[in-house]
Amino acid sequence: MLKEYKSIVDVYGPLTVVEGVSDVGYNELVEIKMQTGETRIGEVLEIHEDKAVVQIYGGGSGINIRDSRVRFSGKPLEFGVSRDIVGRTFDGLGNVMDGGPEPIPEQTRDINGQAINPMAREYPDEFIQTGISTIDHMNSLVRGQKLPIFSGSGLPHKELAAQIARQATVLNDDENFAVVFAAMGVTFEDAQFFIDSFNETGAIDRSVMFINLADDPSIERLATPKVALTAAEYLAFEHDMHVLVIMTDMTNYCEALREVSAARREVPGRRGYPGYLYTNLAGLYERAGRLENSKGSVTQLPILTMPEDDITHPIPDLTGYITEGQIILERDLDHQDVKPPIDVLPSLSRLKDDGTGEGKTREDHADTMNQLFASYARGKEARELAVVLGASALSETDKLYLEFADQFENRYVNQGFDTNRTIFETLELAWELLTILPKSELTRINAQYLDKYYPESDED
């Protein structure tokens, strides 16, 4: 028997307080029947004695305290999952928004989920190809990893997100690959960009999209990544699929969390964010991984915009602690019209060495990656020196490194948002660029790989 109350005592922002309640649980789903006949849903955020604080999806505006009724369902917010959700588009709460029929659920699952038990985890070590050289070669993504993309306002992270969603695949296992795409707080224009991009390229056929618009109540953003991860976990661990979850923009999610915290009158932490921001983000990010005795996996690519390009801001700072590296978009490269503007030097994938090499990508992967890092870093140093002293002051070797840095950015990094390179095409391009330098400078590459892969016709 569902319990119904007409005892709302306060509404502030997206929260309402109901008194006189009993046997109500944390995260319990709530229906608020307004005096106009409209029904909004929410969940129990806090319980104190006979009072329950309810977080309302849709916001608290328009609720009449005297005439509205609150019904507690006795269960958490759930999402109905089945194989039929693949190829479909939903809103941020999991309601169909593509005009198609409601999928018939095989199961209904609590969207709050659980972080994967560390004792049940398999170590991530299988390469995922995104088709982007600076990720596949320099900062490789592996199954079960969480690798965030740090961007800035105005940088083309939405184009990069769409490109990865279209191109990503697990080598030799493409038929079991799926993308779950969650957009939080995006404009209608950006949402349409993602929908059109997925439909035009056919990527929608292997994708599940969840879209929370900027004009949707911000409180709904707190549910969007949870619903998306619930769908991903079902596909991965019930149907043995390799699922890549792309979540953009996590900054909008954190802003919604701060809004709820302020409404609850909590003592703020750094820059006004709640003190539990770390544990809240960890609860999302740690739902990625591989399980023992399961072929499937959940891999995460959360995307966040750093306010004022500040990497020490709480959102990127805490995300960096929880995840296994970061891909950084660089404003100077964007000004040079480099697409995608990924700065490989501060970017890092902590698991790249585990997912590459013979039998996974190619035997020369790690050596060529290290050589590109070292050569590009020296080339950028030569570029800075040339700005101060002039190019004529550079040694002949430094001039070659400067040319290498220019070619690396123009040909390797700047591949565009429509080019899908295999890892083997990327490796061949890397060797071609390395011929700019004398063979004697390639000290980070094993001699046997030099003999096998160095293009002899271009050798000095």
TIFINU-466729 format. One record per residue (C-alpha): residue in one letter; x, y, z. Coordinates in pm, whole numbers. Example, Ala and Ser with C-alpha at 12.3 -4.5 7.8 and 13.67 -1.06 7.14 Angstrom:
<sites>
a / 1230 / -450 / 780;
s / 1367 / -106 / 714;
</sites>
This chain:
<sites>
m / 0 / 0 / 0;
l / 155 / 330 / -109;
k / 158 / 597 / 157;
e / 25 / 941 / 64;
y / 72 / 1259 / 264;
k / -64 / 1615 / 247;
s / 191 / 1746 / 495;
i / 439 / 1949 / 287;
v / 577 / 2214 / 522;
d / 838 / 2384 / 305;
v / 956 / 2416 / -54;
y / 1287 / 2579 / -136;
g / 1446 / 2545 / -476;
p / 1437 / 2182 / -591;
l / 1374 / 2053 / -237;
t / 1059 / 2004 / -34;
v / 1013 / 1893 / 325;
v / 734 / 1651 / 418;
e / 655 / 1588 / 785;
g / 472 / 1311 / 966;
v / 622 / 1036 / 750;
s / 708 / 683 / 861;
d / 890 / 384 / 709;
v / 1048 / 598 / 437;
g / 1390 / 504 / 298;
y / 1685 / 696 / 158;
n / 1674 / 729 / -227;
e / 1309 / 621 / -226;
l / 1109 / 729 / -532;
v / 847 / 994 / -463;
e / 550 / 1125 / -664;
i / 428 / 1478 / -601;
k / 71 / 1531 / -721;
m / 27 / 1905 / -768;
q / -296 / 2101 / -732;
t / -304 / 2141 / -1112;
g / -309 / 1765 / -1165;
e / 56 / 1761 / -1282;
t / 273 / 1487 / -1133;
r / 644 / 1532 / -1063;
i / 882 / 1272 / -938;
g / 1162 / 1298 / -689;
e / 1364 / 1097 / -442;
v / 1425 / 1105 / -70;
l / 1747 / 1288 / 2;
e / 1744 / 1295 / 380;
i / 1536 / 1164 / 673;
h / 1527 / 1317 / 1020;
e / 1282 / 1181 / 1275;
d / 940 / 1213 / 1104;
k / 1057 / 1457 / 835;
a / 1179 / 1369 / 484;
v / 1367 / 1601 / 251;
v / 1264 / 1524 / -107;
q / 1467 / 1621 / -413;
i / 1221 / 1707 / -691;
y / 1308 / 1632 / -1054;
g / 1142 / 1915 / -1239;
g / 1199 / 2168 / -960;
g / 974 / 2297 / -685;
s / 822 / 2595 / -865;
g / 443 / 2599 / -876;
i / 393 / 2355 / -588;
n / 110 / 2460 / -359;
i / 197 / 2346 / -5;
r / -166 / 2317 / 106;
d / -315 / 2129 / -188;
s / -28 / 1910 / -318;
r / 0 / 1545 / -219;
v / 314 / 1335 / -178;
r / 323 / 961 / -238;
f / 620 / 743 / -137;
s / 663 / 440 / -362;
g / 875 / 222 / -135;
k / 1140 / 174 / -406;
p / 1420 / 382 / -564;
l / 1413 / 553 / -905;
e / 1452 / 276 / -1164;
f / 1519 / 239 / -1536;
g / 1377 / -40 / -1751;
v / 1655 / -213 / -1944;
s / 1659 / -452 / -2239;
r / 1855 / -503 / -2560;
d / 1594 / -284 / -2729;
i / 1739 / 32 / -2569;
v / 2030 / 13 / -2816;
g / 1962 / 255 / -3099;
r / 1728 / 468 / -2888;
t / 1738 / 822 / -2747;
f / 1610 / 908 / -2398;
d / 1589 / 1219 / -2185;
g / 1794 / 1265 / -1870;
l / 1550 / 1062 / -1658;
g / 1526 / 771 / -1900;
n / 1202 / 866 / -2077;
v / 1186 / 801 / -2453;
m / 1241 / 1121 / -2654;
d / 1296 / 991 / -3009;
g / 927 / 944 / -3087;
g / 950 / 565 / -3095;
p / 763 / 313 / -2881;
e / 856 / 246 / -2519;
p / 1106 / -43 / -2503;
i / 967 / -349 / -2327;
p / 1197 / -393 / -2026;
e / 1357 / -726 / -1944;
q / 1452 / -587 / -1603;
t / 1403 / -272 / -1399;
r / 1714 / -156 / -1217;
d / 1788 / 91 / -939;
i / 1975 / 376 / -1111;
n / 2192 / 440 / -804;
g / 2386 / 120 / -867;
q / 2705 / 32 / -684;
a / 3075 / 87 / -739;
i / 3240 / -237 / -856;
n / 3385 / -440 / -571;
p / 3767 / -418 / -601;
m / 3795 / -789 / -523;
a / 3571 / -874 / -822;
r / 3762 / -661 / -1072;
e / 3971 / -783 / -1362;
y / 4269 / -562 / -1447;
p / 4208 / -345 / -1757;
d / 4450 / -446 / -2031;
e / 4268 / -465 / -2368;
f / 4313 / -187 / -2622;
i / 4019 / 26 / -2744;
q / 4075 / 201 / -3076;
t / 3921 / 549 / -3098;
g / 4061 / 630 / -3443;
i / 4240 / 935 / -3297;
s / 4619 / 915 / -3314;
t / 4695 / 1126 / -3008;
i / 4477 / 896 / -2795;
d / 4539 / 555 / -2954;
h / 4917 / 590 / -2981;
m / 5019 / 843 / -2717;
n / 4754 / 795 / -2445;
s / 4593 / 460 / -2516;
l / 4250 / 375 / -2379;
v / 4188 / 23 / -2249;
r / 3872 / -172 / -2164;
g / 3749 / -98 / -1814;
q / 3946 / 225 / -1780;
k / 3813 / 568 / -1685;
l / 3999 / 832 / -1884;
p / 3859 / 1187 / -1859;
i / 3893 / 1464 / -2118;
f / 3973 / 1805 / -1970;
s / 3849 / 2087 / -2191;
g / 3778 / 2459 / -2163;
s / 3492 / 2686 / -2253;
g / 3464 / 2721 / -2630;
l / 3698 / 2431 / -2712;
p / 3562 / 2163 / -2948;
h / 3500 / 1889 / -2694;
k / 3156 / 1814 / -2834;
e / 3307 / 1741 / -3177;
l / 3568 / 1519 / -3012;
a / 3301 / 1336 / -2810;
a / 3095 / 1271 / -3123;
q / 3403 / 1155 / -3314;
i / 3498 / 905 / -3043;
a / 3141 / 779 / -3022;
r / 3134 / 722 / -3400;
q / 3477 / 563 / -3434;
a / 3554 / 371 / -3115;
t / 3587 / -5 / -3141;
v / 3752 / -300 / -2971;
l / 3991 / -464 / -3215;
n / 3868 / -803 / -3339;
d / 3541 / -778 / -3141;
d / 3339 / -505 / -3311;
e / 3006 / -688 / -3303;
n / 2989 / -671 / -2921;
f / 3072 / -303 / -2888;
a / 2824 / -35 / -2778;
v / 2837 / 333 / -2684;
v / 2628 / 487 / -2408;
f / 2624 / 863 / -2450;
a / 2507 / 1093 / -2170;
a / 2481 / 1468 / -2232;
m / 2410 / 1689 / -1929;
g / 2302 / 2051 / -1948;
v / 2365 / 2086 / -2321;
t / 2192 / 2342 / -2542;
f / 1927 / 2235 / -2791;
e / 2175 / 2313 / -3070;
d / 2440 / 2086 / -2919;
a / 2186 / 1812 / -2854;
q / 2075 / 1828 / -3216;
f / 2440 / 1814 / -3324;
f / 2490 / 1490 / -3135;
i / 2164 / 1338 / -3258;
d / 2234 / 1432 / -3621;
s / 2594 / 1310 / -3600;
f / 2489 / 971 / -3463;
n / 2203 / 929 / -3712;
e / 2393 / 1041 / -4023;
t / 2688 / 810 / -3959;
g / 2484 / 512 / -3842;
a / 2651 / 521 / -3499;
i / 2305 / 534 / -3340;
d / 2258 / 167 / -3435;
r / 2503 / 65 / -3162;
s / 2440 / 354 / -2922;
v / 2212 / 454 / -2637;
m / 2170 / 829 / -2593;
f / 2058 / 1016 / -2281;
i / 2015 / 1391 / -2325;
n / 1948 / 1644 / -2051;
l / 1896 / 1990 / -2202;
a / 2016 / 2317 / -2055;
d / 1655 / 2435 / -2006;
d / 1558 / 2114 / -1826;
p / 1555 / 2149 / -1448;
s / 1916 / 2130 / -1335;
i / 1823 / 1882 / -1065;
e / 1756 / 1622 / -1337;
r / 2126 / 1632 / -1426;
l / 2200 / 1442 / -1110;
a / 2007 / 1142 / -1244;
t / 2136 / 1144 / -1604;
p / 2479 / 981 / -1552;
k / 2326 / 728 / -1313;
v / 2063 / 623 / -1568;
a / 2330 / 600 / -1840;
l / 2560 / 387 / -1624;
t / 2269 / 160 / -1532;
a / 2210 / 97 / -1904;
a / 2583 / 39 / -1959;
e / 2613 / -209 / -1672;
y / 2318 / -408 / -1802;
l / 2458 / -434 / -2156;
a / 2807 / -516 / -2029;
f / 2739 / -769 / -1759;
e / 2414 / -926 / -1882;
h / 2494 / -936 / -2255;
d / 2877 / -948 / -2251;
m / 2914 / -624 / -2447;
h / 3211 / -386 / -2441;
v / 3046 / -56 / -2350;
l / 3208 / 285 / -2380;
v / 3030 / 548 / -2169;
i / 3085 / 909 / -2277;
m / 2957 / 1166 / -2028;
t / 2957 / 1536 / -2113;
d / 2968 / 1776 / -1939;
m / 3056 / 1664 / -1585;
t / 3098 / 2028 / -1484;
n / 2723 / 2079 / -1538;
y / 2659 / 1776 / -1317;
c / 2877 / 1920 / -1041;
e / 2706 / 2260 / -1068;
a / 2371 / 2088 / -1012;
l / 2518 / 1911 / -710;
r / 2634 / 2246 / -572;
e / 2285 / 2390 / -627;
v / 2123 / 2113 / -424;
s / 2387 / 2148 / -152;
a / 2315 / 2521 / -126;
a / 1941 / 2453 / -109;
r / 2004 / 2213 / 179;
r / 2201 / 2491 / 352;
e / 2505 / 2269 / 388;
v / 2842 / 2412 / 488;
p / 3022 / 2464 / 154;
g / 3363 / 2324 / 72;
r / 3610 / 2445 / -190;
r / 3457 / 2712 / -416;
g / 3112 / 2641 / -279;
y / 3100 / 2274 / -382;
p / 2986 / 2027 / -116;
g / 3248 / 1847 / 88;
y / 3123 / 1514 / -49;
l / 3197 / 1609 / -412;
y / 3487 / 1360 / -417;
t / 3281 / 1066 / -293;
n / 2991 / 1158 / -519;
l / 3213 / 1161 / -829;
a / 3387 / 843 / -716;
g / 3047 / 674 / -691;
l / 3001 / 742 / -1064;
y / 3354 / 682 / -1191;
e / 3404 / 360 / -997;
r / 3113 / 201 / -1182;
a / 3359 / 148 / -1469;
g / 3561 / -170 / -1498;
r / 3572 / -538 / -1582;
l / 3434 / -819 / -1369;
e / 3576 / -1164 / -1306;
n / 3397 / -1434 / -1507;
s / 3237 / -1174 / -1735;
k / 3332 / -1097 / -2094;
g / 3176 / -752 / -2086;
s / 3321 / -425 / -1961;
v / 3229 / -64 / -1887;
t / 3482 / 198 / -1998;
q / 3431 / 566 / -1918;
l / 3531 / 884 / -2101;
p / 3393 / 1165 / -1885;
i / 3434 / 1509 / -2040;
l / 3450 / 1823 / -1828;
t / 3514 / 2191 / -1896;
m / 3761 / 2348 / -1657;
p / 3631 / 2687 / -1534;
e / 3879 / 2955 / -1649;
d / 4098 / 2672 / -1787;
d / 4207 / 2605 / -1427;
i / 4322 / 2247 / -1388;
t / 4343 / 2297 / -1008;
h / 3968 / 2370 / -994;
p / 3792 / 2116 / -766;
i / 3616 / 1934 / -1051;
p / 3923 / 1842 / -1265;
d / 4138 / 1815 / -952;
l / 3918 / 1554 / -784;
t / 3846 / 1380 / -1114;
g / 4220 / 1338 / -1165;
y / 4254 / 1167 / -828;
i / 3981 / 914 / -904;
t / 4052 / 832 / -1268;
e / 4349 / 685 / -1456;
g / 4486 / 988 / -1636;
q / 4353 / 1274 / -1846;
i / 4336 / 1395 / -2206;
i / 4386 / 1773 / -2219;
l / 4256 / 2004 / -2491;
e / 4485 / 2304 / -2548;
r / 4363 / 2653 / -2635;
d / 4676 / 2756 / -2829;
l / 4642 / 2453 / -3058;
d / 4277 / 2539 / -3110;
h / 4376 / 2893 / -3212;
q / 4605 / 2735 / -3472;
d / 4301 / 2542 / -3603;
v / 4447 / 2207 / -3499;
k / 4166 / 1949 / -3477;
p / 4135 / 1791 / -3230;
p / 4353 / 2028 / -3018;
i / 4492 / 1758 / -2787;
d / 4812 / 1855 / -2605;
v / 4996 / 1526 / -2572;
l / 5266 / 1643 / -2330;
p / 5052 / 1702 / -2018;
s / 4801 / 1432 / -2121;
l / 4841 / 1090 / -1965;
s / 4684 / 747 / -1970;
r / 4817 / 554 / -1671;
l / 4712 / 220 / -1819;
k / 4852 / 271 / -2171;
d / 5143 / 32 / -2119;
d / 4905 / -249 / -2018;
g / 4689 / -230 / -2329;
t / 4954 / -202 / -2599;
g / 5236 / -401 / -2751;
e / 5266 / -725 / -2943;
g / 4938 / -917 / -2958;
k / 4736 / -609 / -2861;
t / 4853 / -336 / -3099;
r / 5207 / -375 / -3235;
e / 5547 / -446 / -3086;
d / 5691 / -102 / -3169;
h / 5402 / 89 / -3008;
a / 5568 / 183 / -2677;
d / 5908 / 272 / -2825;
t / 5767 / 498 / -3096;
m / 5535 / 662 / -2842;
n / 5826 / 743 / -2611;
q / 6031 / 876 / -2900;
l / 5748 / 1100 / -3019;
f / 5703 / 1240 / -2668;
a / 6074 / 1315 / -2629;
s / 6116 / 1459 / -2979;
y / 5807 / 1679 / -2960;
a / 5911 / 1813 / -2619;
r / 6255 / 1905 / -2755;
g / 6097 / 2057 / -3065;
k / 5878 / 2282 / -2849;
e / 6185 / 2389 / -2653;
a / 6357 / 2477 / -2981;
r / 6050 / 2677 / -3084;
e / 6061 / 2879 / -2763;
l / 6434 / 2937 / -2808;
a / 6375 / 3057 / -3164;
v / 6120 / 3312 / -3039;
v / 6378 / 3457 / -2799;
l / 6699 / 3432 / -3003;
g / 6576 / 3387 / -3359;
a / 6581 / 3074 / -3574;
s / 6934 / 3151 / -3696;
a / 7065 / 3092 / -3343;
l / 6950 / 2730 / -3343;
s / 7185 / 2443 / -3412;
e / 7120 / 2229 / -3720;
t / 6988 / 1951 / -3496;
d / 6754 / 2190 / -3314;
k / 6624 / 2312 / -3649;
l / 6533 / 1952 / -3733;
y / 6351 / 1914 / -3401;
l / 6165 / 2239 / -3471;
e / 6058 / 2104 / -3810;
f / 5955 / 1779 / -3643;
a / 5736 / 1966 / -3390;
d / 5565 / 2160 / -3670;
q / 5504 / 1847 / -3878;
f / 5388 / 1653 / -3570;
e / 5120 / 1913 / -3495;
n / 5016 / 1965 / -3858;
r / 5002 / 1603 / -3971;
y / 4979 / 1379 / -3663;
v / 4771 / 1582 / -3416;
n / 4570 / 1774 / -3676;
q / 4380 / 1484 / -3829;
g / 4039 / 1653 / -3825;
f / 3713 / 1535 / -3675;
d / 3620 / 1310 / -3968;
t / 3940 / 1107 / -4010;
n / 3936 / 758 / -3859;
r / 4289 / 618 / -3837;
t / 4363 / 262 / -3737;
i / 4643 / 218 / -3486;
f / 4855 / 68 / -3764;
e / 4805 / 375 / -3985;
t / 4904 / 591 / -3690;
l / 5221 / 389 / -3631;
e / 5320 / 419 / -3997;
l / 5268 / 796 / -3980;
a / 5481 / 809 / -3666;
w / 5769 / 634 / -3843;
e / 5732 / 870 / -4139;
l / 5762 / 1173 / -3909;
l / 6061 / 1027 / -3728;
t / 6257 / 1020 / -4054;
i / 6283 / 1399 / -4019;
l / 6537 / 1329 / -3746;
p / 6873 / 1152 / -3794;
k / 6863 / 788 / -3702;
s / 7124 / 858 / -3433;
e / 6871 / 1078 / -3248;
l / 6617 / 796 / -3212;
t / 6767 / 672 / -2887;
r / 6440 / 560 / -2731;
i / 6364 / 297 / -2994;
n / 6501 / -55 / -2975;
a / 6755 / -126 / -3247;
q / 6558 / -425 / -3376;
y / 6253 / -203 / -3436;
l / 6468 / 55 / -3615;
d / 6596 / -217 / -3845;
k / 6246 / -350 / -3905;
y / 6031 / -37 / -3936;
y / 6249 / 266 / -4014;
p / 6181 / 369 / -4377;
e / 6524 / 303 / -4528;
s / 6456 / 505 / -4843;
d / 6433 / 821 / -4630;
e / 6729 / 746 / -4407;
d / 7005 / 1003 / -4380;
</sites>
